Amino acid sequence: ALVPGLTGFEFIRRLVRGAPDLLKSGGHLIFEVGQGQARRVLSLFDSRWTGIEIFKDLRGISRVVTAQKS
């Protein structure tokens, strides 16, 4: 959030792509996204992930993304 890059999406992309190398099988990746980013984030996940979900905050804004490493 402090250094989002040019589009505000670079860190999220790095996080999703790099996390499988750091998580054990069955491990979870959970992170917050900015307003309007959740659907775009879904496109970053590949077959290494299952159970991908988006949770809304109290205002009904898609805010938290969770995924489990296969």
CHARMM internal coordinates of N, CA and C (Angstrom, degrees):
IC EDIT
DIST 1 N 1 CA 1.4453
DIST 1 CA 1 C 1.5281
ANGL 1 N 1 CA 1 C 111.04
DIST 1 C 2 N 1.3098
ANGL 1 CA 1 C 2 N 117.34
DIHE 1 N 1 CA 1 C 2 N -31.81
DIST 2 N 2 CA 1.4538
ANGL 1 C 2 N 2 CA 119.05
DIHE 1 CA 1 C 2 N 2 CA -177.79
DIST 2 CA 2 C 1.5211
ANGL 2 N 2 CA 2 C 112.41
DIHE 1 C 2 N 2 CA 2 C -79.08
DIST 2 C 3 N 1.3277
ANGL 2 CA 2 C 3 N 117.08
DIHE 2 N 2 CA 2 C 3 N -29.73
DIST 3 N 3 CA 1.4527
ANGL 2 C 3 N 3 CA 121.99
DIHE 2 CA 2 C 3 N 3 CA 179.40
DIST 3 CA 3 C 1.5306
ANGL 3 N 3 CA 3 C 107.76
DIHE 2 C 3 N 3 CA 3 C -132.10
DIST 3 C 4 N 1.3220
ANGL 3 CA 3 C 4 N 117.21
DIHE 3 N 3 CA 3 C 4 N 76.20
DIST 4 N 4 CA 1.4669
ANGL 3 C 4 N 4 CA 120.29
DIHE 3 CA 3 C 4 N 4 CA -172.36
DIST 4 CA 4 C 1.5205
ANGL 4 N 4 CA 4 C 115.19
DIHE 3 C 4 N 4 CA 4 C -76.67
DIST 4 C 5 N 1.3247
ANGL 4 CA 4 C 5 N 119.06
DIHE 4 N 4 CA 4 C 5 N -15.23
DIST 5 N 5 CA 1.4592
ANGL 4 C 5 N 5 CA 121.16
DIHE 4 CA 4 C 5 N 5 CA -175.99
DIST 5 CA 5 C 1.5212
ANGL 5 N 5 CA 5 C 110.54
DIHE 4 C 5 N 5 CA 5 C 90.00
DIST 5 C 6 N 1.2936
ANGL 5 CA 5 C 6 N 115.73
DIHE 5 N 5 CA 5 C 6 N -173.34
DIST 6 N 6 CA 1.4655
ANGL 5 C 6 N 6 CA 120.65
DIHE 5 CA 5 C 6 N 6 CA -175.32
DIST 6 CA 6 C 1.5280
ANGL 6 N 6 CA 6 C 113.40
DIHE 5 C 6 N 6 CA 6 C -66.32
DIST 6 C 7 N 1.3182
ANGL 6 CA 6 C 7 N 116.67
DIHE 6 N 6 CA 6 C 7 N -40.19
DIST 7 N 7 CA 1.4661
ANGL 6 C 7 N 7 CA 119.76
DIHE 6 CA 6 C 7 N 7 CA -177.02
DIST 7 CA 7 C 1.5212
ANGL 7 N 7 CA 7 C 112.70
DIHE 6 C 7 N 7 CA 7 C -101.81
DIST 7 C 8 N 1.3379
ANGL 7 CA 7 C 8 N 117.62
DIHE 7 N 7 CA 7 C 8 N -7.98
DIST 8 N 8 CA 1.4576
ANGL 7 C 8 N 8 CA 120.51
DIHE 7 CA 7 C 8 N 8 CA -176.31
DIST 8 CA 8 C 1.5134
ANGL 8 N 8 CA 8 C 112.21
DIHE 7 C 8 N 8 CA 8 C 80.85
DIST 8 C 9 N 1.3137
ANGL 8 CA 8 C 9 N 116.40
DIHE 8 N 8 CA 8 C 9 N 7.47
DIST 9 N 9 CA 1.4597
ANGL 8 C 9 N 9 CA 120.68
DIHE 8 CA 8 C 9 N 9 CA -174.34
DIST 9 CA 9 C 1.5278
ANGL 9 N 9 CA 9 C 112.67
DIHE 8 C 9 N 9 CA 9 C -119.88
DIST 9 C 10 N 1.3059
ANGL 9 CA 9 C 10 N 117.96
DIHE 9 N 9 CA 9 C 10 N -10.86
DIST 10 N 10 CA 1.4572
ANGL 9 C 10 N 10 CA 121.95
DIHE 9 CA 9 C 10 N 10 CA -174.65
DIST 10 CA 10 C 1.5303
ANGL 10 N 10 CA 10 C 113.12
DIHE 9 C 10 N 10 CA 10 C -60.71
DIST 10 C 11 N 1.3305
ANGL 10 CA 10 C 11 N 117.17
DIHE 10 N 10 CA 10 C 11 N -44.02
DIST 11 N 11 CA 1.4624
ANGL 10 C 11 N 11 CA 119.33
DIHE 10 CA 10 C 11 N 11 CA -178.56
DIST 11 CA 11 C 1.5233
ANGL 11 N 11 CA 11 C 110.80
DIHE 10 C 11 N 11 CA 11 C -65.44
DIST 11 C 12 N 1.3179
ANGL 11 CA 11 C 12 N 117.20
DIHE 11 N 11 CA 11 C 12 N -41.31
DIST 12 N 12 CA 1.4621
ANGL 11 C 12 N 12 CA 120.79
DIHE 11 CA 11 C 12 N 12 CA 179.38
DIST 12 CA 12 C 1.5287
ANGL 12 N 12 CA 12 C 109.36
DIHE 11 C 12 N 12 CA 12 C -61.35
DIST 12 C 13 N 1.3118
ANGL 12 CA 12 C 13 N 117.52
DIHE 12 N 12 CA 12 C 13 N -43.46
DIST 13 N 13 CA 1.4637
ANGL 12 C 13 N 13 CA 121.50
DIHE 12 CA 12 C 13 N 13 CA 178.68
DIST 13 CA 13 C 1.5281
ANGL 13 N 13 CA 13 C 110.43
DIHE 12 C 13 N 13 CA 13 C -59.52
DIST 13 C 14 N 1.3150
ANGL 13 CA 13 C 14 N 117.41
DIHE 13 N 13 CA 13 C 14 N -46.95
DIST 14 N 14 CA 1.4718
ANGL 13 C 14 N 14 CA 121.48
DIHE 13 CA 13 C 14 N 14 CA 178.61
DIST 14 CA 14 C 1.5151
ANGL 14 N 14 CA 14 C 111.41
DIHE 13 C 14 N 14 CA 14 C -61.79
DIST 14 C 15 N 1.3141
ANGL 14 CA 14 C 15 N 116.87
DIHE 14 N 14 CA 14 C 15 N -40.59
DIST 15 N 15 CA 1.4560
ANGL 14 C 15 N 15 CA 121.97
DIHE 14 CA 14 C 15 N 15 CA -179.32
DIST 15 CA 15 C 1.5265
ANGL 15 N 15 CA 15 C 111.04
DIHE 14 C 15 N 15 CA 15 C -62.32
DIST 15 C 16 N 1.3224
ANGL 15 CA 15 C 16 N 117.12
DIHE 15 N 15 CA 15 C 16 N -50.49
DIST 16 N 16 CA 1.4668
ANGL 15 C 16 N 16 CA 121.35
DIHE 15 CA 15 C 16 N 16 CA -177.51
DIST 16 CA 16 C 1.5330
ANGL 16 N 16 CA 16 C 110.82
DIHE 15 C 16 N 16 CA 16 C -66.21
DIST 16 C 17 N 1.3133
ANGL 16 CA 16 C 17 N 117.64
DIHE 16 N 16 CA 16 C 17 N -40.64
DIST 17 N 17 CA 1.4677
ANGL 16 C 17 N 17 CA 120.42
DIHE 16 CA 16 C 17 N 17 CA -179.18
DIST 17 CA 17 C 1.5259
ANGL 17 N 17 CA 17 C 112.77
DIHE 16 C 17 N 17 CA 17 C -71.07
DIST 17 C 18 N 1.3191
ANGL 17 CA 17 C 18 N 117.41
DIHE 17 N 17 CA 17 C 18 N -34.11
DIST 18 N 18 CA 1.4597
ANGL 17 C 18 N 18 CA 120.62
DIHE 17 CA 17 C 18 N 18 CA -176.76
DIST 18 CA 18 C 1.5101
ANGL 18 N 18 CA 18 C 115.52
DIHE 17 C 18 N 18 CA 18 C -88.88
DIST 18 C 19 N 1.3031
ANGL 18 CA 18 C 19 N 117.87
DIHE 18 N 18 CA 18 C 19 N -22.49
DIST 19 N 19 CA 1.4610
ANGL 18 C 19 N 19 CA 121.39
DIHE 18 CA 18 C 19 N 19 CA -174.99
DIST 19 CA 19 C 1.5252
ANGL 19 N 19 CA 19 C 114.61
DIHE 18 C 19 N 19 CA 19 C -60.02
DIST 19 C 20 N 1.3308
ANGL 19 CA 19 C 20 N 120.67
DIHE 19 N 19 CA 19 C 20 N -37.32
DIST 20 N 20 CA 1.4663
ANGL 19 C 20 N 20 CA 119.05
DIHE 19 CA 19 C 20 N 20 CA -179.74
DIST 20 CA 20 C 1.5312
ANGL 20 N 20 CA 20 C 113.64
DIHE 19 C 20 N 20 CA 20 C -58.87
DIST 20 C 21 N 1.3066
ANGL 20 CA 20 C 21 N 117.53
DIHE 20 N 20 CA 20 C 21 N -28.68
DIST 21 N 21 CA 1.4676
ANGL 20 C 21 N 21 CA 120.73
DIHE 20 CA 20 C 21 N 21 CA 178.46
DIST 21 CA 21 C 1.5202
ANGL 21 N 21 CA 21 C 112.40
DIHE 20 C 21 N 21 CA 21 C -74.53
DIST 21 C 22 N 1.3191
ANGL 21 CA 21 C 22 N 117.50
DIHE 21 N 21 CA 21 C 22 N -16.82
DIST 22 N 22 CA 1.4559
ANGL 21 C 22 N 22 CA 121.94
DIHE 21 CA 21 C 22 N 22 CA -176.36
DIST 22 CA 22 C 1.5208
ANGL 22 N 22 CA 22 C 113.60
DIHE 21 C 22 N 22 CA 22 C -107.01
DIST 22 C 23 N 1.3247
ANGL 22 CA 22 C 23 N 117.32
DIHE 22 N 22 CA 22 C 23 N -19.58
DIST 23 N 23 CA 1.4604
ANGL 22 C 23 N 23 CA 121.45
DIHE 22 CA 22 C 23 N 23 CA -177.53
DIST 23 CA 23 C 1.5257
ANGL 23 N 23 CA 23 C 111.51
DIHE 22 C 23 N 23 CA 23 C -96.98
DIST 23 C 24 N 1.3214
ANGL 23 CA 23 C 24 N 115.45
DIHE 23 N 23 CA 23 C 24 N 146.56
DIST 24 N 24 CA 1.4592
ANGL 23 C 24 N 24 CA 120.56
DIHE 23 CA 23 C 24 N 24 CA 171.12
DIST 24 CA 24 C 1.5175
ANGL 24 N 24 CA 24 C 108.29
DIHE 23 C 24 N 24 CA 24 C -76.13
DIST 24 C 25 N 1.3205
ANGL 24 CA 24 C 25 N 116.56
DIHE 24 N 24 CA 24 C 25 N 161.15
DIST 25 N 25 CA 1.4563
ANGL 24 C 25 N 25 CA 120.86
DIHE 24 CA 24 C 25 N 25 CA 174.27
DIST 25 CA 25 C 1.5285
ANGL 25 N 25 CA 25 C 108.69
DIHE 24 C 25 N 25 CA 25 C -57.50
DIST 25 C 26 N 1.3191
ANGL 25 CA 25 C 26 N 116.62
DIHE 25 N 25 CA 25 C 26 N 130.78
DIST 26 N 26 CA 1.4661
ANGL 25 C 26 N 26 CA 121.66
DIHE 25 CA 25 C 26 N 26 CA -176.85
DIST 26 CA 26 C 1.5116
ANGL 26 N 26 CA 26 C 113.83
DIHE 25 C 26 N 26 CA 26 C 90.80
DIST 26 C 27 N 1.3498
ANGL 26 CA 26 C 27 N 117.06
DIHE 26 N 26 CA 26 C 27 N -8.34
DIST 27 N 27 CA 1.4589
ANGL 26 C 27 N 27 CA 120.83
DIHE 26 CA 26 C 27 N 27 CA 179.02
DIST 27 CA 27 C 1.5202
ANGL 27 N 27 CA 27 C 111.30
DIHE 26 C 27 N 27 CA 27 C -69.78
DIST 27 C 28 N 1.3182
ANGL 27 CA 27 C 28 N 116.13
DIHE 27 N 27 CA 27 C 28 N 156.77
DIST 28 N 28 CA 1.4656
ANGL 27 C 28 N 28 CA 121.50
DIHE 27 CA 27 C 28 N 28 CA -176.82
DIST 28 CA 28 C 1.5233
ANGL 28 N 28 CA 28 C 112.16
DIHE 27 C 28 N 28 CA 28 C -111.48
DIST 28 C 29 N 1.3015
ANGL 28 CA 28 C 29 N 114.24
DIHE 28 N 28 CA 28 C 29 N 143.37
DIST 29 N 29 CA 1.4599
ANGL 28 C 29 N 29 CA 122.51
DIHE 28 CA 28 C 29 N 29 CA 171.46
DIST 29 CA 29 C 1.5247
ANGL 29 N 29 CA 29 C 106.02
DIHE 28 C 29 N 29 CA 29 C -112.43
DIST 29 C 30 N 1.3126
ANGL 29 CA 29 C 30 N 116.68
DIHE 29 N 29 CA 29 C 30 N 123.80
DIST 30 N 30 CA 1.4692
ANGL 29 C 30 N 30 CA 122.03
DIHE 29 CA 29 C 30 N 30 CA -177.79
DIST 30 CA 30 C 1.5197
ANGL 30 N 30 CA 30 C 107.18
DIHE 29 C 30 N 30 CA 30 C -134.73
DIST 30 C 31 N 1.3412
ANGL 30 CA 30 C 31 N 115.96
DIHE 30 N 30 CA 30 C 31 N 126.21
DIST 31 N 31 CA 1.4522
ANGL 30 C 31 N 31 CA 118.55
DIHE 30 CA 30 C 31 N 31 CA 178.91
DIST 31 CA 31 C 1.5203
ANGL 31 N 31 CA 31 C 111.11
DIHE 30 C 31 N 31 CA 31 C -154.41
DIST 31 C 32 N 1.3158
ANGL 31 CA 31 C 32 N 114.42
DIHE 31 N 31 CA 31 C 32 N 159.52
DIST 32 N 32 CA 1.4659
ANGL 31 C 32 N 32 CA 122.13
DIHE 31 CA 31 C 32 N 32 CA 179.95
DIST 32 CA 32 C 1.5236
ANGL 32 N 32 CA 32 C 109.28
DIHE 31 C 32 N 32 CA 32 C -92.31
DIST 32 C 33 N 1.3284
ANGL 32 CA 32 C 33 N 115.66
DIHE 32 N 32 CA 32 C 33 N 145.67
DIST 33 N 33 CA 1.4613
ANGL 32 C 33 N 33 CA 120.96
DIHE 32 CA 32 C 33 N 33 CA 176.67
DIST 33 CA 33 C 1.5209
ANGL 33 N 33 CA 33 C 109.54
DIHE 32 C 33 N 33 CA 33 C -124.43
DIST 33 C 34 N 1.3081
ANGL 33 CA 33 C 34 N 115.27
DIHE 33 N 33 CA 33 C 34 N 158.87
DIST 34 N 34 CA 1.4533
ANGL 33 C 34 N 34 CA 121.08
DIHE 33 CA 33 C 34 N 34 CA 177.84
DIST 34 CA 34 C 1.5239
ANGL 34 N 34 CA 34 C 111.26
DIHE 33 C 34 N 34 CA 34 C -74.96
DIST 34 C 35 N 1.2891
ANGL 34 CA 34 C 35 N 115.39
DIHE 34 N 34 CA 34 C 35 N 162.71
DIST 35 N 35 CA 1.4582
ANGL 34 C 35 N 35 CA 121.09
DIHE 34 CA 34 C 35 N 35 CA 179.50
DIST 35 CA 35 C 1.5288
ANGL 35 N 35 CA 35 C 110.12
DIHE 34 C 35 N 35 CA 35 C -56.82
DIST 35 C 36 N 1.3186
ANGL 35 CA 35 C 36 N 116.26
DIHE 35 N 35 CA 35 C 36 N 128.08
DIST 36 N 36 CA 1.4490
ANGL 35 C 36 N 36 CA 121.34
DIHE 35 CA 35 C 36 N 36 CA 178.62
DIST 36 CA 36 C 1.5220
ANGL 36 N 36 CA 36 C 115.37
DIHE 35 C 36 N 36 CA 36 C 86.70
DIST 36 C 37 N 1.3342
ANGL 36 CA 36 C 37 N 118.87
DIHE 36 N 36 CA 36 C 37 N 0.33
DIST 37 N 37 CA 1.4652
ANGL 36 C 37 N 37 CA 121.09
DIHE 36 CA 36 C 37 N 37 CA -177.26
DIST 37 CA 37 C 1.5214
ANGL 37 N 37 CA 37 C 114.18
DIHE 36 C 37 N 37 CA 37 C -96.62
DIST 37 C 38 N 1.3133
ANGL 37 CA 37 C 38 N 118.89
DIHE 37 N 37 CA 37 C 38 N -18.70
DIST 38 N 38 CA 1.4661
ANGL 37 C 38 N 38 CA 121.73
DIHE 37 CA 37 C 38 N 38 CA -169.30
DIST 38 CA 38 C 1.5231
ANGL 38 N 38 CA 38 C 112.92
DIHE 37 C 38 N 38 CA 38 C -58.40
DIST 38 C 39 N 1.2985
ANGL 38 CA 38 C 39 N 118.73
DIHE 38 N 38 CA 38 C 39 N -47.59
DIST 39 N 39 CA 1.4739
ANGL 38 C 39 N 39 CA 120.50
DIHE 38 CA 38 C 39 N 39 CA -178.37
DIST 39 CA 39 C 1.5237
ANGL 39 N 39 CA 39 C 111.50
DIHE 38 C 39 N 39 CA 39 C -63.45
DIST 39 C 40 N 1.3015
ANGL 39 CA 39 C 40 N 116.59
DIHE 39 N 39 CA 39 C 40 N -38.71
DIST 40 N 40 CA 1.4646
ANGL 39 C 40 N 40 CA 119.94
DIHE 39 CA 39 C 40 N 40 CA 178.97
DIST 40 CA 40 C 1.5297
ANGL 40 N 40 CA 40 C 110.78
DIHE 39 C 40 N 40 CA 40 C -65.86
DIST 40 C 41 N 1.3194
ANGL 40 CA 40 C 41 N 116.58
DIHE 40 N 40 CA 40 C 41 N -36.34
DIST 41 N 41 CA 1.4627
ANGL 40 C 41 N 41 CA 121.42
DIHE 40 CA 40 C 41 N 41 CA 179.35
DIST 41 CA 41 C 1.5292
ANGL 41 N 41 CA 41 C 110.43
DIHE 40 C 41 N 41 CA 41 C -61.18
DIST 41 C 42 N 1.3109
ANGL 41 CA 41 C 42 N 117.63
DIHE 41 N 41 CA 41 C 42 N -36.28
DIST 42 N 42 CA 1.4633
ANGL 41 C 42 N 42 CA 120.63
DIHE 41 CA 41 C 42 N 42 CA -178.76
DIST 42 CA 42 C 1.5233
ANGL 42 N 42 CA 42 C 112.06
DIHE 41 C 42 N 42 CA 42 C -56.64
DIST 42 C 43 N 1.3036
ANGL 42 CA 42 C 43 N 117.20
DIHE 42 N 42 CA 42 C 43 N -32.37
DIST 43 N 43 CA 1.4693
ANGL 42 C 43 N 43 CA 120.65
DIHE 42 CA 42 C 43 N 43 CA -178.61
DIST 43 CA 43 C 1.5344
ANGL 43 N 43 CA 43 C 112.62
DIHE 42 C 43 N 43 CA 43 C -69.16
DIST 43 C 44 N 1.3273
ANGL 43 CA 43 C 44 N 117.81
DIHE 43 N 43 CA 43 C 44 N -13.30
DIST 44 N 44 CA 1.4573
ANGL 43 C 44 N 44 CA 121.47
DIHE 43 CA 43 C 44 N 44 CA -178.87
DIST 44 CA 44 C 1.5278
ANGL 44 N 44 CA 44 C 112.97
DIHE 43 C 44 N 44 CA 44 C -82.44
DIST 44 C 45 N 1.3131
ANGL 44 CA 44 C 45 N 117.20
DIHE 44 N 44 CA 44 C 45 N -20.22
DIST 45 N 45 CA 1.4594
ANGL 44 C 45 N 45 CA 120.73
DIHE 44 CA 44 C 45 N 45 CA -176.66
DIST 45 CA 45 C 1.5190
ANGL 45 N 45 CA 45 C 110.55
DIHE 44 C 45 N 45 CA 45 C -82.31
DIST 45 C 46 N 1.3404
ANGL 45 CA 45 C 46 N 115.89
DIHE 45 N 45 CA 45 C 46 N 141.59
DIST 46 N 46 CA 1.4552
ANGL 45 C 46 N 46 CA 121.20
DIHE 45 CA 45 C 46 N 46 CA 179.43
DIST 46 CA 46 C 1.5278
ANGL 46 N 46 CA 46 C 109.87
DIHE 45 C 46 N 46 CA 46 C -121.65
DIST 46 C 47 N 1.3210
ANGL 46 CA 46 C 47 N 116.82
DIHE 46 N 46 CA 46 C 47 N -161.74
DIST 47 N 47 CA 1.4635
ANGL 46 C 47 N 47 CA 121.40
DIHE 46 CA 46 C 47 N 47 CA -174.33
DIST 47 CA 47 C 1.5270
ANGL 47 N 47 CA 47 C 113.68
DIHE 46 C 47 N 47 CA 47 C -68.59
DIST 47 C 48 N 1.3176
ANGL 47 CA 47 C 48 N 117.92
DIHE 47 N 47 CA 47 C 48 N -6.93
DIST 48 N 48 CA 1.4729
ANGL 47 C 48 N 48 CA 120.41
DIHE 47 CA 47 C 48 N 48 CA 177.15
DIST 48 CA 48 C 1.5161
ANGL 48 N 48 CA 48 C 112.10
DIHE 47 C 48 N 48 CA 48 C -77.21
DIST 48 C 49 N 1.3366
ANGL 48 CA 48 C 49 N 116.92
DIHE 48 N 48 CA 48 C 49 N -5.10
DIST 49 N 49 CA 1.4583
ANGL 48 C 49 N 49 CA 122.30
DIHE 48 CA 48 C 49 N 49 CA -174.59
DIST 49 CA 49 C 1.5266
ANGL 49 N 49 CA 49 C 111.81
DIHE 48 C 49 N 49 CA 49 C -121.24
DIST 49 C 50 N 1.3351
ANGL 49 CA 49 C 50 N 115.29
DIHE 49 N 49 CA 49 C 50 N 148.01
DIST 50 N 50 CA 1.4622
ANGL 49 C 50 N 50 CA 121.66
DIHE 49 CA 49 C 50 N 50 CA 173.59
DIST 50 CA 50 C 1.5236
ANGL 50 N 50 CA 50 C 108.34
DIHE 49 C 50 N 50 CA 50 C -134.73
DIST 50 C 51 N 1.3168
ANGL 50 CA 50 C 51 N 115.76
DIHE 50 N 50 CA 50 C 51 N 170.21
DIST 51 N 51 CA 1.4604
ANGL 50 C 51 N 51 CA 120.90
DIHE 50 CA 50 C 51 N 51 CA 173.86
DIST 51 CA 51 C 1.5158
ANGL 51 N 51 CA 51 C 114.55
DIHE 50 C 51 N 51 CA 51 C 55.95
DIST 51 C 52 N 1.2930
ANGL 51 CA 51 C 52 N 117.39
DIHE 51 N 51 CA 51 C 52 N 38.06
DIST 52 N 52 CA 1.4643
ANGL 51 C 52 N 52 CA 120.94
DIHE 51 CA 51 C 52 N 52 CA -178.77
DIST 52 CA 52 C 1.5264
ANGL 52 N 52 CA 52 C 108.65
DIHE 51 C 52 N 52 CA 52 C -73.88
DIST 52 C 53 N 1.3301
ANGL 52 CA 52 C 53 N 115.91
DIHE 52 N 52 CA 52 C 53 N 126.22
DIST 53 N 53 CA 1.4567
ANGL 52 C 53 N 53 CA 120.72
DIHE 52 CA 52 C 53 N 53 CA -177.97
DIST 53 CA 53 C 1.5241
ANGL 53 N 53 CA 53 C 110.97
DIHE 52 C 53 N 53 CA 53 C -136.28
DIST 53 C 54 N 1.3169
ANGL 53 CA 53 C 54 N 115.41
DIHE 53 N 53 CA 53 C 54 N 154.96
DIST 54 N 54 CA 1.4541
ANGL 53 C 54 N 54 CA 122.82
DIHE 53 CA 53 C 54 N 54 CA 174.79
DIST 54 CA 54 C 1.5240
ANGL 54 N 54 CA 54 C 107.39
DIHE 53 C 54 N 54 CA 54 C -121.14
DIST 54 C 55 N 1.3204
ANGL 54 CA 54 C 55 N 116.41
DIHE 54 N 54 CA 54 C 55 N 131.37
DIST 55 N 55 CA 1.4603
ANGL 54 C 55 N 55 CA 121.49
DIHE 54 CA 54 C 55 N 55 CA 178.09
DIST 55 CA 55 C 1.5240
ANGL 55 N 55 CA 55 C 109.42
DIHE 54 C 55 N 55 CA 55 C -113.98
DIST 55 C 56 N 1.3118
ANGL 55 CA 55 C 56 N 114.66
DIHE 55 N 55 CA 55 C 56 N 143.48
DIST 56 N 56 CA 1.4697
ANGL 55 C 56 N 56 CA 120.65
DIHE 55 CA 55 C 56 N 56 CA -179.18
DIST 56 CA 56 C 1.5260
ANGL 56 N 56 CA 56 C 110.72
DIHE 55 C 56 N 56 CA 56 C -95.69
DIST 56 C 57 N 1.3216
ANGL 56 CA 56 C 57 N 114.61
DIHE 56 N 56 CA 56 C 57 N 151.18
DIST 57 N 57 CA 1.4598
ANGL 56 C 57 N 57 CA 119.65
DIHE 56 CA 56 C 57 N 57 CA 175.92
DIST 57 CA 57 C 1.5354
ANGL 57 N 57 CA 57 C 109.46
DIHE 56 C 57 N 57 CA 57 C -82.92
DIST 57 C 58 N 1.3049
ANGL 57 CA 57 C 58 N 116.97
DIHE 57 N 57 CA 57 C 58 N -175.42
DIST 58 N 58 CA 1.4676
ANGL 57 C 58 N 58 CA 121.08
DIHE 57 CA 57 C 58 N 58 CA -176.73
DIST 58 CA 58 C 1.5188
ANGL 58 N 58 CA 58 C 113.43
DIHE 57 C 58 N 58 CA 58 C -64.74
DIST 58 C 59 N 1.3159
ANGL 58 CA 58 C 59 N 117.83
DIHE 58 N 58 CA 58 C 59 N -18.57
DIST 59 N 59 CA 1.4652
ANGL 58 C 59 N 59 CA 121.43
DIHE 58 CA 58 C 59 N 59 CA 177.63
DIST 59 CA 59 C 1.5256
ANGL 59 N 59 CA 59 C 112.05
DIHE 58 C 59 N 59 CA 59 C -92.52
DIST 59 C 60 N 1.3432
ANGL 59 CA 59 C 60 N 116.44
DIHE 59 N 59 CA 59 C 60 N 0.74
DIST 60 N 60 CA 1.4552
ANGL 59 C 60 N 60 CA 120.90
DIHE 59 CA 59 C 60 N 60 CA 179.25
DIST 60 CA 60 C 1.5121
ANGL 60 N 60 CA 60 C 114.03
DIHE 59 C 60 N 60 CA 60 C 84.43
DIST 60 C 61 N 1.3208
ANGL 60 CA 60 C 61 N 117.25
DIHE 60 N 60 CA 60 C 61 N 15.33
DIST 61 N 61 CA 1.4625
ANGL 60 C 61 N 61 CA 122.36
DIHE 60 CA 60 C 61 N 61 CA 179.75
DIST 61 CA 61 C 1.5223
ANGL 61 N 61 CA 61 C 108.84
DIHE 60 C 61 N 61 CA 61 C -92.96
DIST 61 C 62 N 1.3212
ANGL 61 CA 61 C 62 N 117.31
DIHE 61 N 61 CA 61 C 62 N 130.33
DIST 62 N 62 CA 1.4672
ANGL 61 C 62 N 62 CA 121.30
DIHE 61 CA 61 C 62 N 62 CA 176.25
DIST 62 CA 62 C 1.5167
ANGL 62 N 62 CA 62 C 108.15
DIHE 61 C 62 N 62 CA 62 C -60.46
DIST 62 C 63 N 1.3344
ANGL 62 CA 62 C 63 N 116.33
DIHE 62 N 62 CA 62 C 63 N 118.46
DIST 63 N 63 CA 1.4550
ANGL 62 C 63 N 63 CA 118.52
DIHE 62 CA 62 C 63 N 63 CA -168.12
DIST 63 CA 63 C 1.5288
ANGL 63 N 63 CA 63 C 114.18
DIHE 62 C 63 N 63 CA 63 C -131.41
DIST 63 C 64 N 1.3404
ANGL 63 CA 63 C 64 N 118.94
DIHE 63 N 63 CA 63 C 64 N -30.79
DIST 64 N 64 CA 1.4550
ANGL 63 C 64 N 64 CA 121.24
DIHE 63 CA 63 C 64 N 64 CA -175.94
DIST 64 CA 64 C 1.5172
ANGL 64 N 64 CA 64 C 109.60
DIHE 63 C 64 N 64 CA 64 C -123.73
DIST 64 C 65 N 1.3257
ANGL 64 CA 64 C 65 N 115.85
DIHE 64 N 64 CA 64 C 65 N 132.75
DIST 65 N 65 CA 1.4548
ANGL 64 C 65 N 65 CA 122.17
DIHE 64 CA 64 C 65 N 65 CA 177.65
DIST 65 CA 65 C 1.5279
ANGL 65 N 65 CA 65 C 107.77
DIHE 64 C 65 N 65 CA 65 C -112.84
DIST 65 C 66 N 1.3347
ANGL 65 CA 65 C 66 N 115.71
DIHE 65 N 65 CA 65 C 66 N 133.98
DIST 66 N 66 CA 1.4552
ANGL 65 C 66 N 66 CA 120.58
DIHE 65 CA 65 C 66 N 66 CA 175.51
DIST 66 CA 66 C 1.5222
ANGL 66 N 66 CA 66 C 108.97
DIHE 65 C 66 N 66 CA 66 C -127.17
DIST 66 C 67 N 1.3247
ANGL 66 CA 66 C 67 N 116.50
DIHE 66 N 66 CA 66 C 67 N 147.76
DIST 67 N 67 CA 1.4538
ANGL 66 C 67 N 67 CA 121.72
DIHE 66 CA 66 C 67 N 67 CA 176.68
DIST 67 CA 67 C 1.5200
ANGL 67 N 67 CA 67 C 107.80
DIHE 66 C 67 N 67 CA 67 C -152.86
DIST 67 C 68 N 1.3193
ANGL 67 CA 67 C 68 N 115.38
DIHE 67 N 67 CA 67 C 68 N 153.36
DIST 68 N 68 CA 1.4572
ANGL 67 C 68 N 68 CA 121.07
DIHE 67 CA 67 C 68 N 68 CA 179.29
DIST 68 CA 68 C 1.5202
ANGL 68 N 68 CA 68 C 108.96
DIHE 67 C 68 N 68 CA 68 C -116.79
DIST 68 C 69 N 1.3272
ANGL 68 CA 68 C 69 N 115.74
DIHE 68 N 68 CA 68 C 69 N 135.23
DIST 69 N 69 CA 1.4491
ANGL 68 C 69 N 69 CA 119.92
DIHE 68 CA 68 C 69 N 69 CA 177.82
DIST 69 CA 69 C 1.5281
ANGL 69 N 69 CA 69 C 109.35
DIHE 68 C 69 N 69 CA 69 C -71.66
DIST 69 C 70 N 1.3205
ANGL 69 CA 69 C 70 N 116.47
DIHE 69 N 69 CA 69 C 70 N 131.68
DIST 70 N 70 CA 1.4695
ANGL 69 C 70 N 70 CA 121.29
DIHE 69 CA 69 C 70 N 70 CA -179.49
DIST 70 CA 70 C 1.5132
ANGL 70 N 70 CA 70 C 111.05
DIHE 69 C 70 N 70 CA 70 C -62.95
END
COOR INIT
IC SEED 1 N 1 CA 1 C
IC BUILD
